[in-house]
Amino acid sequence: MGRYALLVATGEYEDVRLSRLRAPEQDVERLAAVLEDPDVGGFTSVEVLRDRADHEIRRAVEEVLAARGPDDLVLLYFSCHGLTTPARRLYFAASNTVQDRPAGTAIPRSFLNEQLEDCRASGRILVLDCCFSGAFVEGFKASADAAVIDDVGTGYVVMTASNAYEYAFEQDSLSLDAPLASLFTDVLIEGLTSGAADLDGDGWIDVNELFTYAQGEVRVRRPDQTPQFFAHGSSQPLRIARTGGAPGRRVRRTATYTSGQWLVARGFRAAAEPVCRTLGPMGRRAVVFVDRRPVELSDASAIVAAFQPDDPRDSLGAGYVRELVEEVRRDAGDGAASAVAVARGVIGGLVEAMRDGHDPVWLRRGVLAAAAQASSLIAEAAVPLEVSDVSALATAAAGSAKIGDFVASVVATTGMRGSVLVEEGNGFGLEFEIHRGTRLDLGYASSRFVTDTTRGAAVLEDAVVLLVGGRLGDVRKLLDDMEIGTQSLLLVCSNLPHAELAELVGMRGQVVVVAGATEDVLERLQSLVGGAIQYTLLVDEPRFKSSLGRAAKVVATERDTVVLAPAYSSGAGDHAALVRAEAADVAKVERAVRAVHSAAQEGVLRGGGVGLADIGARLAAEATGTPEETAGWQAFAAALSEPSRHIAENAALTVPDLDPSLLDSAGAARTIATAAAHTAARFLLIG
């Protein structure tokens, strides 16, 4: 059994005698969202046509009705100008309709009626929000009400915004020129989303109840507008939506979400599900199709890269998941799947809040305020990382005990804050060698310097190093004299003007520029690579080239820069490790190293997502602000428990049974919370 809807909205007309209507575009967006919502309309498919020509509308009507079977329910909705001729023939205006020649350029009432009568669907509903729409059913005979005996019902039902002689009104004015939403459609949406139209409290809204509710509300607000209802060949009321309620339940306000938001939420949920199944030490593997072949994957990045939704309309929401995973992997190394779980929970809670009528803008403020407070609570709750816990933390981040133990052995040599570079090796297994090196908390000045797009890194081999104190200038002469096209250059400076950066970005050859270095940073780097710090660039001086340092390898990202000194260098420097791993393990080792570095700086929380859940519980108790802000705050707070719930579920455990020795990086937890909040805030801005 399927439920299908076609919504036709025409507000823009080529014929200037037909006034522009603003209501149809608003109405159709809101109604589509309500019908597609599985907790309300639950329609299998909702197609929307906006401002189309008459032949396109006729084709779409025929296609949606002709394809239906005996077990289906189909709904047609028209919001447009209704035109009547002196002979009382009714037409529905399309974008190309000529006002005084509707027979050849509009949709005739007879066409819709014949198509609906010929349709094999057991349930057929036509909703007309047009002036004079009551003329559609002149001559129809309404059937008596009957009890609902199945999930759909049978019959051909017509609901109109007005009778055959009335205009369809906006909230306070005629629909011919008003900018507000249609009164009739607004009341229908209100009844469906709030549950107020469930007059008998059985958890379902059938068309009889919906019309009774709508007629009463419209007549109260506009006594001069008379909605009409006709059931043609109907034996049972048709169920149009569910409320899940009961007598005495809380009645919601009119929902505020749009069809665009609903589509993003649906697509996000579809792409998030296989990612969430991978959470935890007992995380499952997801099967996704790559080039029509099933592939078994366990890594969040690989899953979202390969995931293709069954419905193309879900692609936008799936893209949100992909971008979230990339952001968390880039900023924290570990925690991408947890961030997806949190964001999925937040978006679900926000959709529920918008079903209750909360304003998206205020919800967004509540989410962002809660995320800021969560970041502070995470910092307060974090405890220092112990050397004995490094292996467990690295194992959790990499998903491999072998890699976790290996990273622990590397860290034992370099120190927890030591520099570690990871690259693909030519052999098998894992190995590392110790160099002198340092890590700067400064990244490249422009992404245009990136040489490894997969990792988002700028990599230089055997580079000369120019250290500049103060403002960098005269870049063109500098680069010409250094013959930069034949060698790699790392340029570290304190102050980089925009014009000079543009000059450097446009140069041929491998150049990486790091700006914003303090005097301490420059001196630390000089002690490693040699050379001298230039405070005034005198390229013509004989001693200039001897003032350049040398680096065996440089890897710069947007967050930091690691520099390794040549083996022959005698300068000072900390221990740094160059790790070589098989291609399949490179990303895992990098995640583990980044998790350890983050934890060394910001501490750790209890793992398995339990630490985040504890922060969520503290956050929920601190909610303040307007009801809308509080609703957004609470949606975010509740979502912080989603990672622990999924981890326990994947391991067939309850949350209290999760291993108490598991640890999560506090820095990664903060990144998870912040990235999930920003994703939810972006979702709320969709119109």
Secondary structure, 3 states (H helix, E strand, C coil): CCEEEEEEECCCCCCCCCCCCCHHHHHHHHHHHHHHCCCCCCCCEEEEEECCCHHHHHHHHHHHHHCCCCCCEEEEEEECCEEECCCCCEEECCCCCCCCCHHHHCEEHHHHHHHHHHCCCCEEEEEEECCCHHHHHCCCCCCCCCCCCCCCCEEEEEEECCCCCCCCEECCCECCCCCCCEHHHHHHHHHHHHCCCCCCCCCEEEHHHHHHHHHHHHHHHCCCCCCEEEEEEEEECCEEEECCCCCCCCCCCCCCCCHHHHHHHHHHHHHHHHHHCCCCCCCCCEEEEECCEEEEECCHHHHHHHCCCCCHHHHHHHHHHHHHHHHHHHHHCCCHHHHHHHHHHHHHHHHHHHHCCCCHHHHHHHHHHHHHHHHHHHHHHCECCCHHHHHHHHHHHHCCHHHHHHHHHHHHHHCCCCEEEEEECCCCCCEEEEEEEEEECCCCCCHHHCCECCCCEEEEEEEEEEEEEEECCCHHHHHHHHCHHHCEEEEEEEECCHHHHHHHHCCCCCEEEECCCCHHHHHHHHHHHCCCEECCCCCCCCCCHHHCEEEEEEEECCCCEEEECCCCCCCCCEEEEEEEECHHHHHHHHHHHHHHHHHHHHCEEECCCHHHHHHHHHHHCCCCCCHHHHHHHHHHHHHCCHHHHHHHHHCCCCHHHCCCCCEEEHHHHHHHHHHHHHHHHHHHCCC
